[in-house]
Amino acid sequence: MKIFNKTILVLMAVVAMSFTSCSKDDDGGSDPDGGTGTFSAKVNGDSFISLDGTVTGQITQAGPTKVFAISAGTMQSENLQMVVTTFDGVGTYDLNFTNVGTYSYLPDPSNPDPSTVVIFSTGNGQASNGQLKVSSFEGNIAKGTFSFSAYNLENPSQSTSVTDGEFNIEMTMN
């Protein structure tokens, strides 16, 4: 089960990292698949400034359940992503194994080999490693804040702190 969970998280990170890959001449222009909105945070005290076109938000309806996912990437090949599996609108959601927060990065952005992605996750068995707060959800615009502690999937003794997170994202509905 542990290997399965790692595989799922790695796949999530690889998909999310694909949003952050760009060439040096990319101006974040008119990518029709790029997201709309703002997304910022601090990772271990350093600013996480999202790259235009990497901010994405999606709500997927699966029967009576809604899944809420937001993600953004940086020029430094970093990615932050949160997935709430039982989204019910405005409210506070604990980030843990079920509602996951991740921070991932490529140690060498010039080598985009997905097997080198370093992934930190809130899914370490604790009831809560942080929170995602949706303060407003009107039409298809979600606004809120987030903060969490995440642990390296390969070495759980290593952790990272994500603080001062804010988002204002146009969500895609599926």
Secondary structure, 3 states (H helix, E strand, C coil): CHHHHHHHHHHHHHHHHHCCCCCCCCCCCCCCCCCCEEEEEEECCEEEECCCCCCEEEEEEECCEEEEEEEEECCCCEEEEEEECCCCCCEEEECCCCCEEEEEECCCCCCCCHHHCEEEECCCCCCCCEEEEEEEEECCEEEEEEEEEEEECCCCCCEEEEEEEEEEEECEEC
